[in-house]
């Protein structure tokens, strides 16, 4: 075999391998950076979501990042799901971010802590179409300092 053919075959096999390693279960996995690392009540993180099949169950995860200067061990949020028919459902959730001794539960890198926390398991949508998931911080501080990113991961349940 000529070196060019061998190189082409190697690149094609590598591309196929890398494509097969991607996580195919995620419908959306998005983080939105918050302006100046402050999260105001009025700044809702909005994530569009397209649902094709209503017979499939989905798991929802909160994606969150904060700095080590964040002063609480938790965060309260309002999670709004707006359906293709315009109907809105809202639930208030508390997410634990630290142990009682102050140790962060997220994975840390330098001054930044990241979380991906399951909060809705086995959810089935009643209608196919375009949805919007809105995250709204629901703490007493406004704005809430030292939160850098917020987002959602929605994946097909296994």
Beta strands, then each sheet from edge to edge (+ up, - down):
strand 1: 26-33
strand 2: 38-39
strand 3: 45-51
strand 4: 58-67
strand 5: 74-82
strand 6: 88-96
strand 7: 107-109
strand 8: 112-123
strand 9: 129-137
strand 10: 144-145
strand 11: 147-156
sheet 1: 1+ 11- 4+ 8- 7+
sheet 2: 2+ 10-
sheet 3: 3+ 9- 5+ 6-
end
